[in-house]
């Protein structure tokens, strides 16, 4: 008889399995990510049909199997019907589910990730139908929190090169900062320009600098050899002047030859450390920088539906997440198509 266990989880992925079953990927609070069969879920009158749908939270009784576990009982405790009524909200929810599927661990408690996902799904569902563009803001807020939960928070308060604080300059409409995915966050454009100039200057004088460092390293090698030679000579002198050694049994010791000096090509090694120049992924104005910096707060800042800055912020976080997850977020294409279609309709 198979051993059973209880778990509370939210369905993140479903797919057909066999003739009438459904394979469900569930994020559980107690055991992390699990995959289980919902037997007969695709039948018309199955009690597991609705309970095995996307973004349904259930209390589950699961029987362990040899290869896949099986759901024997399910009691629904929460659903998000508003997500399925709006294509934009549904695409954003699937977007978050993809990230969670990459982050969640199996056979380990994932309570914080479970609570975080449910919180942001509830916020997406509560968006009024008249504020469709605010989906970008809530999506960026959720992605930032998911990245922070997994220890991948982008650095947005200070420059990645100088570690100096970056403050949005609203007085200058042309003020900008850069964002580098590979560097891990925001970059001061002035600091980046200085780094490029220093790199060009360093490449111009590299030959002379290398010869000086190499010559000093070689002198240190030769100095060590001389020092060893002096010690050996003193040690030999002490042995020769030892009055307790009988002359008849004293064996003459020839002076040790000086330590060989390796060729100049292998006598030293020159190591040059250069700071890599980060590649900019995007540029942000003062408003977009302020939006990005406040995403770490529990609540999102007041949203201006007419401001398109949230779209730019979401694009930046999308690139950052894809870079660190090592795979594209496929649901992001649905977001782009949805808003492109809505924009064309309004125009």
Residue frames relative to the residue before (quaternion, step in Angstrom):
aa qw qx qy qz dx dy dz
X 1.0000 0.0000 0.0000 0.0000 0.00 0.00 0.00
X 0.4491 -0.7161 0.4702 0.2539 3.56 -0.80 1.03
X 0.4572 -0.6649 0.5199 0.2804 3.53 -1.13 0.72
X 0.2168 -0.7842 0.5719 0.1045 3.58 -1.00 0.83
X 0.0564 -0.7792 0.6228 0.0410 3.54 -1.27 0.47
X 0.3925 -0.7103 0.5403 0.2224 3.54 -1.27 0.51
X 0.0558 0.7870 -0.6115 0.0597 3.55 -1.13 0.71
X 0.2484 -0.7233 0.6215 0.1697 3.53 -1.29 0.48
X 0.1723 0.8202 -0.5211 0.1614 3.57 -0.59 1.10
X 0.3652 -0.6978 0.5771 0.2160 3.52 -1.39 0.30
X 0.4401 -0.7064 0.4957 0.2482 3.57 -0.92 0.95
X 0.1362 -0.8193 0.5556 0.0385 3.57 -0.74 1.10
X 0.8024 0.0433 0.0013 0.5952 3.58 1.16 -0.49
X 0.0186 -0.7919 0.6104 -0.0038 3.57 -0.99 0.86
X 0.0529 0.7840 -0.6178 0.0292 3.54 -1.16 0.60
X 0.5880 -0.5864 0.4259 0.3592 3.54 -1.17 0.63
X 0.0297 -0.7844 0.6192 -0.0197 3.51 -1.10 0.80
X 0.8280 0.0524 -0.0770 0.5529 3.57 -0.66 1.08
X 0.7740 -0.3499 0.2603 0.4590 3.56 -1.21 -0.58
X 0.8414 0.0541 0.0110 0.5376 3.60 0.87 -0.84
X 0.5610 0.6192 -0.3862 0.3908 3.60 1.26 0.01
X 0.2352 -0.7404 0.6091 0.1596 3.52 -1.37 0.11
X 0.2708 -0.7428 0.5930 0.1524 3.56 -0.96 0.94
X 0.0939 -0.8251 0.5570 -0.0131 3.55 -0.57 1.21
X 0.2117 -0.7350 0.6311 0.1288 3.56 -1.01 0.90
X 0.0723 -0.8366 0.5403 -0.0549 3.56 -0.53 1.26
X 0.2547 -0.7166 0.6255 0.1743 3.55 -1.06 0.82
X 0.0836 -0.8188 0.5679 0.0081 3.57 -0.44 1.22
X 0.5617 -0.6130 0.4470 0.3301 3.51 -1.19 0.62
X 0.7555 0.4304 -0.2163 0.4441 3.58 0.94 -0.89
X 0.8263 0.2289 -0.0755 0.5090 3.61 0.93 -0.86
X 0.5450 -0.6264 0.4100 0.3776 3.60 1.17 0.21
X 0.7884 -0.2921 0.2387 0.4860 3.54 -1.07 -0.79
X 0.0405 0.7841 -0.6175 0.0476 3.57 -0.86 1.00
X 0.2273 -0.7313 0.6238 0.1563 3.53 -1.31 0.43
X 0.0513 0.8127 -0.5721 0.0980 3.54 -0.74 1.07
X 0.4485 -0.6702 0.5297 0.2629 3.52 -1.23 0.60
X 0.1937 -0.7287 0.6448 0.1254 3.55 -1.03 0.89
X 0.2435 -0.8235 0.4894 0.1516 3.63 0.01 1.22
X 0.8516 0.1140 -0.1194 0.4976 3.54 -0.95 0.98
X 0.3445 0.7799 -0.4772 0.2131 3.63 1.21 0.25
X 0.6901 0.4758 -0.2898 0.4620 3.59 1.12 -0.50
X 0.4882 0.6308 -0.4525 0.3987 3.58 1.23 0.13
X 0.6418 -0.5877 0.3393 0.3571 3.55 -1.09 0.74
X 0.8003 0.2836 -0.1336 0.5111 3.59 0.85 -0.90
X 0.3458 0.7615 -0.4885 0.2489 3.59 1.17 0.42
X 0.4555 -0.6841 0.5002 0.2726 3.59 -1.01 0.81
X 0.6786 0.4738 -0.2900 0.4805 3.58 1.22 -0.38
X 0.4081 0.7419 -0.4588 0.2694 3.59 1.24 -0.04
X 0.7562 0.3565 -0.2030 0.5097 3.57 0.67 -1.08
X 0.6510 0.5403 -0.3156 0.4298 3.58 1.06 -0.70
X 0.6899 0.4403 -0.2812 0.5012 3.60 1.21 -0.29
X 0.4342 0.7062 -0.4543 0.3261 3.60 1.25 0.28
X 0.6828 -0.4965 0.3564 0.4003 3.54 -1.34 0.23
X 0.8674 0.0919 -0.1030 0.4780 3.53 -1.16 0.85
X 0.4259 0.6357 -0.5055 0.3986 3.55 1.00 0.91
X 0.2466 -0.7668 0.5794 0.1244 3.57 -0.86 1.01
X 0.0122 -0.8222 0.5663 -0.0567 3.57 -0.69 1.13
X 0.3289 -0.6279 0.6496 0.2750 3.46 -1.41 0.31
X 0.1256 -0.8533 0.5060 -0.0099 3.54 -0.46 1.23
X 0.1542 -0.7003 0.6836 0.1359 3.49 -1.33 0.53
X 0.0451 -0.8357 0.5438 -0.0624 3.54 -0.43 1.27
X 0.2562 -0.7506 0.5938 0.1356 3.52 -1.03 0.90
X 0.4022 -0.7213 0.5117 0.2368 3.56 -0.84 0.96
X 0.1329 -0.7860 0.6008 0.0593 3.52 -1.01 0.92
X 0.7030 -0.4572 0.3250 0.4372 3.56 -1.27 0.05
X 0.8077 0.1763 -0.0848 0.5563 3.59 0.89 -0.89
X 0.8006 0.0608 -0.0118 0.5960 3.58 0.96 -0.86
X 0.4485 -0.6682 0.5223 0.2821 3.54 -1.09 0.72
X 0.2653 -0.7654 0.5705 0.1352 3.56 -1.26 0.43
X 0.3800 -0.7098 0.5505 0.2208 3.54 -0.95 0.98
X 0.1606 -0.8052 0.5659 0.0745 3.56 -0.67 1.10
X 0.7882 0.0264 -0.0145 0.6147 3.58 1.13 -0.64
X 0.0086 -0.7885 0.6149 -0.0079 3.56 -1.17 0.68
X 0.0602 -0.7802 0.6226 0.0068 3.54 -0.92 0.96
X 0.3287 -0.7732 0.5119 0.1791 3.57 -0.51 1.20
X 0.1127 -0.8034 0.5829 0.0451 3.56 -0.92 0.97
X 0.8073 0.0105 -0.0156 0.5898 3.62 1.20 -0.29
X 0.0297 -0.7700 0.6370 0.0178 3.54 -1.14 0.74
X 0.2791 -0.7342 0.5930 0.1773 3.54 -1.34 0.28
X 0.0759 -0.8481 0.5226 0.0422 3.61 0.44 1.15
X 0.6143 0.5819 -0.3566 0.3961 3.59 1.09 -0.59
X 0.5859 0.5861 -0.3785 0.4122 3.59 1.14 -0.46
X 0.7049 0.4755 -0.2691 0.4522 3.57 0.97 -0.82
X 0.6330 0.5472 -0.3339 0.4340 3.59 1.23 -0.29
X 0.7497 0.2792 -0.1744 0.5741 3.60 1.25 -0.21
X 0.4407 -0.7276 0.4597 0.2551 3.56 -0.64 1.13
X 0.6391 0.5348 -0.3310 0.4427 3.58 1.01 -0.74
X 0.6652 0.4870 -0.2961 0.4822 3.57 0.96 -0.86
X 0.6488 0.5180 -0.3215 0.4553 3.58 0.99 -0.81
X 0.6510 0.5058 -0.3134 0.4714 3.60 0.98 -0.84
X 0.6504 0.5086 -0.3176 0.4663 3.58 0.99 -0.81
X 0.6405 0.5215 -0.3226 0.4623 3.59 1.03 -0.75
X 0.6589 0.4888 -0.3066 0.4827 3.58 0.99 -0.79
X 0.5590 0.5916 -0.3545 0.4603 3.55 1.21 -0.65
X 0.6986 0.4542 -0.2629 0.4863 3.59 0.84 -1.01
X 0.6260 0.5459 -0.3400 0.4410 3.58 1.02 -0.76
X 0.6250 0.5384 -0.3408 0.4510 3.60 1.01 -0.74
X 0.6576 0.5011 -0.3140 0.4668 3.57 0.94 -0.85
X 0.6619 0.5093 -0.3063 0.4568 3.58 0.93 -0.91
X 0.6325 0.5352 -0.3356 0.4483 3.60 0.99 -0.75
X 0.6649 0.4819 -0.3008 0.4850 3.59 1.13 -0.61
X 0.7251 0.4562 -0.2421 0.4556 3.59 1.07 -0.67
X 0.6433 0.5789 -0.3343 0.3732 3.58 0.97 -0.83
X 0.3033 -0.7372 0.5802 0.1670 3.54 -1.16 0.72
X 0.3978 -0.6943 0.5466 0.2469 3.55 -1.24 0.46
X 0.8400 0.1897 -0.1621 0.4818 3.54 -1.26 0.63
X 0.6627 0.4080 -0.3309 0.5338 3.57 1.11 0.68
X 0.5494 -0.6121 0.4368 0.3643 3.61 -0.99 0.68
X 0.0710 -0.7907 0.6080 0.0014 3.57 -1.00 0.90
X 0.1014 0.8543 -0.5047 0.0720 3.56 0.98 0.85
X 0.6699 0.5060 -0.3159 0.4420 3.59 0.88 -0.90
X 0.6640 0.4883 -0.3010 0.4796 3.58 0.95 -0.85
X 0.6226 0.5465 -0.3256 0.4557 3.58 1.04 -0.79
X 0.6924 0.4663 -0.2771 0.4757 3.58 0.84 -0.95
X 0.6438 0.5365 -0.3225 0.4401 3.59 0.98 -0.82
X 0.6602 0.4990 -0.3118 0.4669 3.59 0.92 -0.87
X 0.6698 0.4956 -0.3098 0.4580 3.60 0.85 -0.87
X 0.6245 0.5455 -0.3403 0.4434 3.58 1.01 -0.74
X 0.7305 0.4241 -0.2517 0.4724 3.59 0.82 -0.93
X 0.5822 0.5393 -0.3849 0.4713 3.60 1.12 -0.45
X 0.6382 0.5211 -0.3225 0.4660 3.58 1.03 -0.73
X 0.6521 0.5057 -0.3180 0.4668 3.58 1.02 -0.73
X 0.6324 0.5178 -0.3335 0.4697 3.58 1.02 -0.73
X 0.6579 0.5157 -0.3145 0.4499 3.57 0.94 -0.87
X 0.7026 0.4936 -0.2706 0.4354 3.60 1.03 -0.76
X 0.4505 0.6845 -0.4675 0.3317 3.63 1.23 -0.04
X 0.4392 -0.6935 0.4944 0.2859 3.63 -0.78 0.93
X 0.5802 -0.6096 0.4186 0.3413 3.56 -1.12 0.66
X 0.6388 0.5300 -0.3264 0.4521 3.60 1.20 -0.41
X 0.7209 0.3776 -0.2338 0.5320 3.60 1.26 -0.19
X 0.0121 0.8532 -0.5202 0.0357 3.52 0.79 1.07
X 0.6644 0.5313 -0.3187 0.4180 3.60 0.94 -0.82
X 0.5780 0.5928 -0.3878 0.4050 3.59 1.16 -0.36
X 0.4305 0.6807 -0.4683 0.3634 3.58 1.28 -0.04
X 0.6196 0.5489 -0.3441 0.4433 3.59 1.01 -0.79
X 0.6603 0.5159 -0.3093 0.4496 3.58 0.94 -0.90
X 0.6961 0.4580 -0.2771 0.4784 3.58 0.85 -0.94
X 0.6261 0.5294 -0.3396 0.4609 3.57 1.08 -0.66
X 0.6520 0.5035 -0.3122 0.4733 3.61 0.94 -0.86
X 0.6314 0.5358 -0.3219 0.4589 3.58 1.04 -0.83
X 0.6827 0.4854 -0.2870 0.4647 3.57 0.91 -0.90
X 0.6505 0.5155 -0.3242 0.4539 3.61 0.92 -0.86
X 0.6388 0.5269 -0.3282 0.4545 3.58 0.95 -0.85
X 0.6826 0.4820 -0.2927 0.4648 3.61 0.90 -0.88
X 0.6356 0.5144 -0.3342 0.4689 3.60 1.04 -0.68
X 0.6414 0.5072 -0.3216 0.4773 3.57 1.03 -0.76
X 0.6517 0.5122 -0.3145 0.4626 3.57 0.99 -0.84
X 0.6373 0.5447 -0.3274 0.4358 3.59 1.01 -0.77
X 0.7315 0.3939 -0.2267 0.5083 3.58 1.10 -0.66
X 0.5740 -0.6297 0.3659 0.3744 3.60 1.26 0.18
X 0.5799 0.5865 -0.3681 0.4292 3.59 1.19 0.44
X 0.2049 0.8175 -0.5176 0.1476 3.58 1.10 0.62
X 0.3661 -0.7105 0.5435 0.2565 3.63 -0.79 0.87
X 0.4526 -0.6716 0.5162 0.2788 3.55 -1.13 0.67
X 0.0345 0.8423 -0.5319 0.0803 3.58 -0.38 1.22
X 0.6311 0.5507 -0.3425 0.4256 3.60 1.19 -0.27
X 0.7870 0.1800 -0.0865 0.5837 3.60 1.12 -0.60
X 0.5860 -0.5589 0.4506 0.3757 3.54 -1.32 0.29
X 0.4856 -0.6844 0.4677 0.2775 3.57 -0.92 0.91
X 0.6773 0.4956 -0.2895 0.4602 3.61 1.16 -0.51
X 0.8139 0.2615 -0.1056 0.5080 3.58 0.83 -0.98
X 0.3230 -0.7623 0.4848 0.2820 3.60 1.27 -0.40
X 0.4563 0.6579 -0.4652 0.3775 3.57 1.15 0.56
X 0.5696 -0.6190 0.4071 0.3560 3.61 -1.00 0.75
X 0.2427 -0.7396 0.6112 0.1432 3.54 -1.15 0.75
X 0.0786 -0.8028 0.5910 -0.0089 3.54 -0.63 1.19
X 0.4674 -0.6816 0.4768 0.2994 3.63 -0.74 0.97
X 0.2136 -0.7731 0.5894 0.0964 3.55 -0.87 1.02
X 0.1401 -0.8293 0.5388 0.0486 3.56 -0.04 1.30
X 0.5819 0.6012 -0.3786 0.3958 3.60 1.20 -0.29
X 0.7278 0.3478 -0.2116 0.5518 3.58 1.20 -0.51
X 0.3244 -0.7797 0.4967 0.2002 3.63 -0.39 1.12
X 0.6908 0.4622 -0.2801 0.4804 3.60 1.22 -0.38
X 0.4355 0.7086 -0.4619 0.3080 3.60 1.23 -0.01
X 0.0334 0.8027 -0.5908 0.0746 3.56 -0.88 0.99
X 0.1272 -0.7241 0.6654 0.1290 3.51 -1.37 0.33
X 0.4187 -0.7026 0.5144 0.2578 3.54 -1.21 0.41
X 0.1943 -0.7339 0.6328 0.1524 3.52 -1.34 0.28
X 0.0773 -0.7989 0.5965 -0.0018 3.55 -0.75 1.11
X 0.3908 -0.7294 0.5146 0.2245 3.57 -0.63 1.12
X 0.6896 0.4868 -0.2889 0.4516 3.58 0.89 -0.91
X 0.6753 0.4755 -0.2944 0.4808 3.62 1.09 -0.67
X 0.5272 -0.6838 0.3761 0.3362 3.58 1.20 -0.36
X 0.8350 -0.0726 0.0270 0.5447 3.60 1.14 0.34
X 0.8001 -0.3027 0.2283 0.4649 3.53 -1.25 -0.55
X 0.1430 -0.7791 0.6097 0.0279 3.52 -1.20 0.76
X 0.4055 -0.6818 0.5528 0.2551 3.57 -0.99 0.87
X 0.4451 -0.7072 0.4788 0.2694 3.58 -0.75 1.03
X 0.6191 0.5340 -0.3498 0.4573 3.61 1.08 -0.64
X 0.6636 0.4889 -0.3078 0.4752 3.60 0.94 -0.83
X 0.6287 0.5324 -0.3310 0.4602 3.57 1.05 -0.71
X 0.6538 0.5043 -0.3131 0.4693 3.58 0.98 -0.79
X 0.6395 0.5126 -0.3275 0.4701 3.60 0.99 -0.77
X 0.6423 0.5224 -0.3242 0.4576 3.59 1.00 -0.79
X 0.6462 0.5139 -0.3239 0.4619 3.57 0.99 -0.74
X 0.6598 0.4997 -0.3117 0.4666 3.58 0.96 -0.82
X 0.6483 0.5081 -0.3212 0.4674 3.58 0.99 -0.77
X 0.6330 0.5321 -0.3299 0.4554 3.56 1.07 -0.71
X 0.6556 0.4956 -0.3093 0.4784 3.58 0.99 -0.81
X 0.6497 0.5120 -0.3131 0.4666 3.59 1.03 -0.79
X 0.6584 0.5161 -0.3062 0.4542 3.58 1.00 -0.82
X 0.6471 0.5099 -0.3249 0.4644 3.58 1.01 -0.74
X 0.6346 0.5464 -0.3333 0.4332 3.58 1.10 -0.65
X 0.7931 0.2788 -0.1553 0.5187 3.65 0.97 -0.72
X 0.2989 0.8041 -0.4776 0.1895 3.55 1.16 0.42
X 0.6405 0.5617 -0.3391 0.3990 3.60 0.95 -0.84
X 0.6900 0.4761 -0.2828 0.4661 3.60 0.81 -1.00
X 0.6609 0.5237 -0.3088 0.4400 3.56 0.91 -0.88
X 0.6450 0.5311 -0.3192 0.4473 3.58 1.01 -0.81
X 0.6617 0.5142 -0.3184 0.4431 3.61 0.92 -0.87
X 0.6385 0.5222 -0.3338 0.4564 3.59 1.00 -0.75
X 0.6778 0.4809 -0.2974 0.4699 3.58 0.84 -0.96
X 0.6495 0.5235 -0.3178 0.4507 3.57 1.01 -0.81
X 0.6491 0.5156 -0.3254 0.4550 3.58 0.95 -0.83
X 0.6549 0.5082 -0.3187 0.4598 3.60 0.94 -0.80
X 0.6375 0.5173 -0.3347 0.4625 3.59 1.00 -0.76
X 0.6500 0.5165 -0.3196 0.4566 3.58 0.99 -0.82
X 0.6344 0.5248 -0.3359 0.4575 3.59 1.01 -0.75
X 0.6342 0.5195 -0.3398 0.4609 3.59 1.00 -0.67
X 0.6346 0.5166 -0.3336 0.4681 3.61 1.01 -0.72
X 0.6727 0.4844 -0.3013 0.4713 3.58 0.91 -0.90
X 0.6387 0.5337 -0.3278 0.4469 3.60 0.99 -0.77
X 0.6375 0.5191 -0.3320 0.4625 3.59 1.01 -0.71
X 0.6325 0.5276 -0.3293 0.4616 3.57 1.02 -0.78
X 0.6621 0.5060 -0.3086 0.4587 3.60 0.92 -0.86
X 0.6482 0.5213 -0.3184 0.4547 3.55 0.98 -0.78
X 0.6467 0.5032 -0.3233 0.4734 3.57 0.96 -0.76
X 0.6311 0.5378 -0.3323 0.4495 3.55 1.02 -0.80
X 0.6498 0.5150 -0.3211 0.4576 3.61 0.94 -0.82
X 0.6464 0.5142 -0.3246 0.4608 3.59 0.96 -0.81
X 0.6561 0.5123 -0.3170 0.4546 3.57 0.91 -0.86
X 0.6448 0.5213 -0.3220 0.4570 3.56 0.99 -0.82
X 0.6619 0.4973 -0.3109 0.4668 3.57 0.93 -0.86
X 0.6449 0.5232 -0.3260 0.4518 3.58 0.98 -0.78
X 0.6407 0.5156 -0.3198 0.4705 3.57 1.03 -0.76
X 0.6440 0.5245 -0.3243 0.4528 3.57 0.98 -0.82
X 0.6386 0.5228 -0.3326 0.4563 3.56 1.00 -0.75
X 0.6547 0.5084 -0.3197 0.4591 3.57 0.99 -0.77
X 0.6647 0.5091 -0.3076 0.4521 3.59 0.98 -0.84
X 0.7242 0.4266 -0.2381 0.4867 3.62 1.04 -0.68
X 0.4253 0.7035 -0.4686 0.3234 3.61 1.24 0.21
X 0.3210 -0.7925 0.4906 0.1676 3.62 -0.43 1.25
X 0.6406 0.5457 -0.3332 0.4253 3.61 1.15 -0.41
X 0.6052 0.5452 -0.3705 0.4462 3.60 1.18 -0.15
X 0.4048 -0.7155 0.5062 0.2605 3.64 -0.65 1.03
X 0.5359 -0.6488 0.4233 0.3357 3.61 -0.91 0.81
X 0.6500 0.5435 -0.3406 0.4077 3.59 1.02 -0.79
X 0.7424 0.3840 -0.2231 0.5015 3.57 1.10 -0.61
X 0.4942 0.6620 -0.4355 0.3574 3.59 1.22 0.07
X 0.2093 -0.7807 0.5807 0.0969 3.55 -0.71 1.09
X 0.4053 -0.7151 0.5036 0.2661 3.59 -0.67 0.94
X 0.1965 -0.7700 0.6010 0.0861 3.50 -0.95 0.91
X 0.3516 -0.7438 0.5314 0.2018 3.49 -0.67 1.08
X 0.5765 -0.5980 0.4171 0.3688 3.56 -0.99 0.70
X 0.4932 -0.6626 0.4785 0.2978 3.51 -0.98 0.88
X 0.4650 -0.6657 0.4932 0.3119 3.56 -0.93 0.76
X 0.5911 -0.5751 0.4161 0.3831 3.60 -1.08 0.55
X 0.5871 -0.5853 0.4250 0.3634 3.52 -1.12 0.68
X 0.4698 -0.6804 0.4703 0.3084 3.59 -0.89 0.86
X 0.3234 -0.7216 0.5849 0.1804 3.49 -1.08 0.81
X 0.3795 -0.7333 0.5062 0.2488 3.62 -0.56 1.06
X 0.6674 -0.4840 0.3645 0.4330 3.55 -1.21 0.33
X 0.6431 -0.5653 0.3630 0.3675 3.50 -1.18 0.65
X 0.6216 0.5634 -0.3520 0.4151 3.60 1.11 -0.58
X 0.7782 0.2949 -0.1704 0.5277 3.59 1.17 -0.58
X 0.4733 0.6937 -0.4317 0.3292 3.60 1.29 0.04
X 0.8013 0.0576 -0.0145 0.5954 3.57 1.12 -0.46
X 0.2236 -0.7527 0.6041 0.1357 3.50 -1.28 0.31
X 0.2621 -0.7705 0.5661 0.1314 3.54 -0.83 1.02
X 0.0815 -0.7872 0.6112 0.0115 3.57 -0.75 1.09
X 0.0936 -0.7998 0.5928 0.0095 3.54 -0.65 1.14
X 0.1610 -0.7824 0.5978 0.0682 3.57 -0.74 1.08
X 0.0079 0.7919 -0.6095 0.0363 3.54 -0.74 1.06
X 0.4066 -0.6870 0.5448 0.2566 3.55 -1.06 0.74
X 0.4061 -0.7323 0.4933 0.2354 3.53 -0.68 1.11
X 0.4148 -0.6871 0.5400 0.2536 3.54 -1.08 0.76
X 0.3454 -0.7677 0.4949 0.2156 3.62 -0.48 1.11
X 0.4055 -0.6843 0.5543 0.2452 3.53 -1.21 0.61
X 0.3848 -0.7332 0.5137 0.2246 3.56 -0.78 1.01
X 0.2893 -0.7531 0.5695 0.1575 3.54 -0.96 0.92
X 0.7900 -0.0780 0.0879 0.6017 3.56 1.13 -0.66
X 0.2911 -0.7108 0.6043 0.2118 3.53 -1.39 0.15
X 0.1721 -0.7942 0.5790 0.0661 3.55 -1.02 0.85
X 0.3666 -0.6889 0.5744 0.2469 3.53 -1.13 0.70
X 0.7539 -0.4028 0.2583 0.4502 3.58 -1.30 0.04
X 0.6625 0.5107 -0.3130 0.4497 3.59 0.94 -0.84
X 0.6731 0.4888 -0.2969 0.4688 3.58 0.92 -0.87
X 0.6215 0.5245 -0.3421 0.4707 3.59 1.06 -0.68
X 0.6443 0.5102 -0.3213 0.4705 3.60 0.97 -0.82
X 0.6295 0.5297 -0.3304 0.4625 3.59 1.01 -0.77
X 0.6801 0.4996 -0.2849 0.4546 3.55 0.90 -0.96
X 0.6848 0.5084 -0.2897 0.4342 3.57 0.95 -0.84
X 0.7115 0.4528 -0.2814 0.4578 3.61 1.03 -0.57
X 0.4552 0.7129 -0.4414 0.2995 3.61 1.23 -0.05
X 0.6017 0.5732 -0.3683 0.4169 3.60 1.16 -0.39
X 0.5536 0.6182 -0.3916 0.3974 3.59 1.25 -0.27
X 0.6035 -0.5826 0.3916 0.3782 3.62 -1.11 0.57
X 0.7735 0.2462 -0.1385 0.5674 3.58 1.05 -0.74
X 0.4762 -0.6783 0.4864 0.2765 3.52 -1.09 0.75
X 0.5583 -0.6126 0.4434 0.3413 3.56 -1.16 0.66
X 0.6603 -0.4876 0.3638 0.4403 3.64 -1.17 0.36
X 0.3090 -0.7906 0.5123 0.1305 3.54 -0.83 1.05
X 0.2131 -0.7392 0.6282 0.1167 3.52 -0.98 0.95
X 0.3643 -0.7738 0.4748 0.2077 3.55 -0.34 1.22
X 0.6595 0.5157 -0.3133 0.4482 3.59 1.13 -0.56
X 0.6093 0.5603 -0.3511 0.4375 3.61 1.25 -0.29
X 0.2677 -0.7840 0.5442 0.1324 3.57 -0.77 1.07
X 0.3869 0.7537 -0.4655 0.2560 3.60 1.25 0.12
X 0.6076 0.5724 -0.3618 0.4150 3.58 1.07 -0.65
X 0.5973 0.5555 -0.3640 0.4495 3.58 1.10 -0.59
X 0.6601 0.4979 -0.3047 0.4728 3.60 0.99 -0.83
X 0.6448 0.5183 -0.3208 0.4611 3.57 0.98 -0.83
X 0.6527 0.5045 -0.3193 0.4664 3.59 0.96 -0.82
X 0.6332 0.5302 -0.3355 0.4533 3.59 1.00 -0.76
X 0.6415 0.5232 -0.3223 0.4591 3.59 1.00 -0.82
X 0.6917 0.4654 -0.2781 0.4770 3.58 0.88 -0.95
X 0.5894 0.5615 -0.3663 0.4507 3.58 1.12 -0.57
X 0.6607 0.4932 -0.3017 0.4787 3.59 0.91 -0.92
X 0.6562 0.5190 -0.3075 0.4532 3.55 0.97 -0.89
X 0.6731 0.4926 -0.2983 0.4641 3.59 0.92 -0.89
X 0.6587 0.5079 -0.3125 0.4588 3.58 0.92 -0.86
X 0.6209 0.5476 -0.3346 0.4501 3.58 1.05 -0.76
X 0.7503 0.4002 -0.2205 0.4778 3.59 0.82 -0.97
X 0.6621 0.4773 -0.3193 0.4816 3.60 1.11 -0.51
X 0.3797 -0.7625 0.4506 0.2671 3.56 1.23 -0.40
X 0.7431 0.2926 -0.2094 0.5642 3.59 1.15 0.48
X 0.5235 -0.6347 0.4534 0.3428 3.61 -1.11 0.51
X 0.3985 -0.6662 0.5721 0.2649 3.53 -1.26 0.50
X 0.3035 -0.8124 0.4704 0.1631 3.57 -0.16 1.29
X 0.6380 0.5431 -0.3354 0.4306 3.59 1.03 -0.68
X 0.5185 0.6427 -0.4198 0.3767 3.59 1.21 -0.32
X 0.5991 0.5591 -0.3634 0.4433 3.60 1.12 -0.60
X 0.6244 0.5282 -0.3461 0.4597 3.61 1.07 -0.64
X 0.6173 0.5386 -0.3376 0.4636 3.58 1.06 -0.77
X 0.6747 0.4979 -0.2962 0.4574 3.57 0.86 -0.95
X 0.6719 0.4935 -0.3033 0.4615 3.58 0.91 -0.89
X 0.6456 0.5379 -0.3254 0.4336 3.56 0.97 -0.86
X 0.7324 0.4198 -0.2507 0.4738 3.59 0.78 -0.96
X 0.5907 0.5436 -0.3735 0.4649 3.59 1.15 -0.51
X 0.6581 0.4991 -0.3091 0.4715 3.59 0.99 -0.80
X 0.6641 0.4967 -0.3066 0.4672 3.59 0.99 -0.80
X 0.6279 0.5269 -0.3394 0.4615 3.57 1.07 -0.72
X 0.6520 0.5066 -0.3207 0.4640 3.59 0.95 -0.88
X 0.6552 0.5260 -0.3218 0.4364 3.58 1.00 -0.80
X 0.6757 0.4876 -0.2945 0.4679 3.56 1.01 -0.83
X 0.6557 0.4937 -0.3168 0.4753 3.58 1.08 -0.69
